[in-house]
Amino acid sequence: MEYIELFFKSIFIDNMVFATFLGMCSYLAVSKKVTTAVGLGAAVIFVLAITVPLNWLLDKYLLQPGALSWLGEEYATYDLSFLSFIMFIATIATMVQLVEIVVEKFSPSLYNSLGIFLPLIAVNCAILGGSLFMQSREIPTFGEATVYGIGSGIGWFLAILAIAAIREKIRYSNVPAPLRGLGITFIITGLMAIGFMSFGGMLTGGGDAGDENVISQTAIEKIKKEVEQIDNSKN
């Protein structure tokens, strides 16, 4: 159940684009056509699915304070957490290079259409953000880190696919001249982000609602007692 909840939460509630607005440069630049959006989105899913669990292993067994205790007691006091950014980016750059080689080999047309934005996945803040969120939220297991990476990638993929489909349609719409291009794209992105906020209570709404009911009943009883005290004092 924890894996399912984390999976859907990373897609809809903590969406990289609509919740934290990470990866907006590629999101805006490559979303003019659905075909290129699908290609870049699939690449992002692959990179996040590989780098987040790999960086979890690095953080767990190398970077955290005391993580090197498996090498011996003399290494138990070492703290390499200051190397987190360097190690995470090195892992991401390696995986992006692998993706670039595979795409260029098997789909030259997609490689040419993506252009410079394919190697720029290495510095895409959504990719690094996935690993940093994994670290800051202290995801406990390798399996959950893998699920979180895949879910975050799918969330980014759905975001760029949705905006690409909309942008292809609005080419034939009568958009006011000042809003054409990035203007209407930003407005649509904001509206989509508001829509994704509705998923906020999807997984935790039941428990919170019960707590709110208890609190509201307590408040009502308190108000009744105060009203009774006021009536008694008047009498």
C-alpha positions as CSV (number, residue, x, y, z in Angstrom):
1,M,0.0,0.0,0.0
2,E,2.9,2.4,0.8
3,Y,4.3,1.8,-2.7
4,I,1.0,2.5,-4.4
5,E,0.4,5.7,-2.3
6,L,3.9,6.9,-3.0
7,F,3.5,6.2,-6.7
8,F,0.3,8.1,-7.2
9,K,1.4,10.9,-4.9
10,S,4.6,11.5,-6.9
11,I,2.6,11.6,-10.1
12,F,-0.4,13.8,-9.2
13,I,0.2,15.5,-5.8
14,D,3.9,16.2,-5.9
15,N,4.1,16.6,-9.7
16,M,7.5,18.0,-10.7
17,V,6.0,20.6,-13.1
18,F,2.6,21.6,-11.5
19,A,3.6,21.3,-7.8
20,T,7.2,22.5,-7.7
21,F,7.6,24.0,-11.3
22,L,10.8,22.2,-11.9
23,G,12.1,21.4,-15.4
24,M,10.2,24.3,-17.0
25,C,12.9,25.1,-19.6
26,S,12.5,21.8,-21.4
27,Y,8.8,21.7,-20.6
28,L,8.3,24.9,-22.5
29,A,10.8,24.5,-25.3
30,V,10.1,20.9,-26.4
31,S,6.3,20.9,-26.0
32,K,5.4,22.4,-29.4
33,K,4.8,18.9,-30.9
34,V,3.5,15.7,-29.2
35,T,6.0,13.5,-30.9
36,T,9.0,15.3,-29.4
37,A,7.3,15.7,-26.1
38,V,6.7,11.9,-25.9
39,G,10.4,11.3,-26.7
40,L,11.8,13.7,-24.1
41,G,9.2,12.5,-21.5
42,A,10.2,8.9,-22.0
43,A,13.9,9.9,-21.7
44,V,13.1,11.7,-18.4
45,I,11.2,8.7,-17.1
46,F,14.2,6.5,-17.8
47,V,16.7,8.8,-16.3
48,L,14.7,9.4,-13.1
49,A,13.9,5.7,-12.7
50,I,17.7,4.9,-12.8
51,T,19.3,7.9,-11.1
52,V,16.9,8.2,-8.0
53,P,17.6,4.6,-6.8
54,L,21.3,4.9,-7.7
55,N,21.6,8.1,-5.8
56,W,19.7,6.5,-2.9
57,L,22.4,3.9,-2.7
58,L,25.1,6.5,-2.8
59,D,23.4,8.5,-0.1
60,K,22.7,5.5,2.1
61,Y,26.1,3.8,1.9
62,L,28.5,6.7,1.1
63,L,27.3,10.2,1.8
64,Q,25.3,10.2,5.0
65,P,27.1,10.8,8.3
66,G,28.4,7.4,9.5
67,A,27.4,5.7,6.2
68,L,31.0,4.4,5.8
69,S,30.8,2.3,8.9
70,W,30.5,-0.8,6.7
71,L,34.2,-0.2,5.8
72,G,35.3,-0.4,9.5
73,E,34.9,1.4,12.8
74,E,37.6,4.0,11.9
75,Y,35.3,5.3,9.1
76,A,32.2,5.6,11.2
77,T,32.8,9.3,11.9
78,Y,33.2,10.3,8.3
79,D,30.6,12.7,6.9
80,L,30.6,13.1,3.1
81,S,27.2,14.8,2.8
82,F,28.9,17.9,1.3
83,L,29.6,15.8,-1.8
84,S,25.9,15.1,-2.5
85,F,25.4,17.6,-5.3
86,I,28.6,16.5,-7.1
87,M,27.9,12.8,-6.8
88,F,24.2,13.2,-7.8
89,I,25.0,15.3,-10.9
90,A,27.8,12.8,-11.9
91,T,25.3,9.9,-11.8
92,I,22.7,11.9,-13.7
93,A,25.2,13.0,-16.4
94,T,26.3,9.4,-16.9
95,M,22.7,8.2,-17.4
96,V,21.9,11.1,-19.7
97,Q,24.9,10.3,-21.9
98,L,23.7,6.7,-22.1
99,V,20.2,7.9,-23.2
100,E,21.7,10.2,-25.8
101,I,23.8,7.4,-27.3
102,V,20.8,5.0,-27.4
103,V,18.4,7.6,-29.0
104,E,21.0,8.7,-31.6
105,K,21.5,5.0,-32.5
106,F,17.9,3.8,-32.8
107,S,16.0,7.0,-33.6
108,P,18.1,9.7,-35.4
109,S,15.0,11.7,-36.3
110,L,13.9,12.0,-32.7
111,Y,17.5,12.8,-31.7
112,N,17.6,15.7,-34.3
113,S,14.2,17.0,-33.2
114,L,15.1,17.1,-29.6
115,G,18.4,18.9,-30.4
116,I,20.3,20.4,-27.6
117,F,17.5,19.7,-25.0
118,L,18.4,16.0,-24.9
119,P,21.9,16.5,-23.4
120,L,20.4,19.3,-21.3
121,I,18.5,16.7,-19.3
122,A,21.8,16.4,-17.3
123,V,21.2,19.9,-15.9
124,N,17.4,19.7,-15.9
125,C,16.4,20.7,-12.4
126,A,13.5,18.2,-12.3
127,I,16.1,15.3,-12.6
128,L,18.3,16.7,-9.8
129,G,15.2,17.6,-7.8
130,G,14.0,14.0,-7.8
131,S,17.2,12.9,-6.1
132,L,17.3,15.8,-3.7
133,F,13.6,15.3,-2.7
134,M,14.4,11.6,-2.2
135,Q,17.2,12.7,0.2
136,S,15.3,15.4,2.0
137,R,12.2,13.2,2.6
138,E,14.4,10.4,3.9
139,I,12.8,7.7,1.7
140,P,13.7,4.6,3.8
141,T,14.1,1.7,1.2
142,F,15.6,1.2,-2.2
143,G,12.2,-0.1,-3.5
144,E,10.4,3.1,-2.5
145,A,13.2,5.2,-4.1
146,T,12.7,3.3,-7.3
147,V,8.9,3.8,-7.2
148,Y,9.4,7.5,-6.4
149,G,11.8,7.9,-9.4
150,I,9.4,6.2,-11.8
151,G,6.4,8.1,-10.5
152,S,8.1,11.5,-10.7
153,G,9.2,10.7,-14.3
154,I,5.6,9.7,-15.3
155,G,4.3,12.9,-13.7
156,W,6.7,15.0,-15.7
157,F,5.8,13.0,-18.8
158,L,2.1,13.6,-18.4
159,A,2.7,17.3,-17.8
160,I,4.7,17.8,-21.0
161,L,2.4,15.5,-23.0
162,A,-0.7,17.4,-21.9
163,I,0.7,20.9,-22.7
164,A,2.0,19.6,-26.1
165,A,-1.4,18.3,-27.1
166,I,-3.0,21.6,-26.0
167,R,-0.4,23.7,-27.9
168,E,-1.0,21.8,-31.1
169,K,-4.7,22.5,-30.8
170,I,-4.5,26.2,-29.9
171,R,-2.6,26.9,-33.1
172,Y,-5.9,26.9,-34.8
173,S,-7.6,28.9,-32.1
174,N,-8.2,32.7,-32.1
175,V,-5.8,33.6,-29.3
176,P,-5.3,37.3,-28.7
177,A,-2.1,38.5,-30.3
178,P,-0.4,39.6,-27.0
179,L,-0.9,36.1,-25.5
180,R,0.3,34.0,-28.4
181,G,3.3,31.7,-27.8
182,L,4.6,31.5,-24.3
183,G,1.9,33.8,-22.9
184,I,-1.0,31.5,-23.4
185,T,1.3,28.5,-22.5
186,F,2.0,30.0,-19.1
187,I,-1.7,30.7,-18.5
188,I,-2.6,27.1,-19.4
189,T,0.2,25.7,-17.2
190,G,-1.1,27.7,-14.3
191,L,-4.7,26.5,-14.8
192,M,-3.4,22.9,-15.1
193,A,-1.5,23.4,-11.9
194,I,-4.6,24.6,-10.1
195,G,-6.4,21.5,-11.5
196,F,-3.7,19.2,-10.1
197,M,-4.1,20.8,-6.7
198,S,-7.5,19.0,-6.5
199,F,-5.6,15.7,-6.1
200,G,-4.2,16.9,-2.8
201,G,-6.7,15.1,-0.7
202,M,-6.9,12.0,-2.9
203,L,-4.9,9.7,-0.6
204,T,-5.2,11.3,2.8
205,G,-8.7,12.8,2.7
206,G,-10.4,10.1,4.8
207,G,-8.2,10.4,8.0
208,D,-8.1,14.2,7.9
209,A,-11.8,14.4,7.5
210,G,-12.3,12.4,10.6
211,D,-10.0,14.5,12.6
212,E,-11.7,17.7,11.4
213,N,-15.1,16.3,12.4
214,V,-13.8,15.6,15.9
215,I,-12.4,19.1,16.1
216,S,-15.6,20.6,14.9
217,Q,-17.7,18.7,17.4
218,T,-15.4,19.8,20.2
219,A,-15.7,23.4,19.1
220,I,-19.5,23.2,18.9
221,E,-19.6,21.8,22.5
222,K,-17.4,24.5,23.7
223,I,-19.5,27.2,22.1
224,K,-22.7,25.7,23.7
225,K,-21.1,25.8,27.1
226,E,-20.1,29.4,26.6
227,V,-23.6,30.3,25.5
228,E,-25.1,28.5,28.6
229,Q,-22.7,30.4,30.9
230,I,-23.8,33.7,29.3
231,D,-27.5,32.9,29.8
232,N,-26.9,31.8,33.4
233,S,-25.1,35.0,34.1
234,K,-27.9,37.1,32.6
235,N,-30.5,35.2,34.7
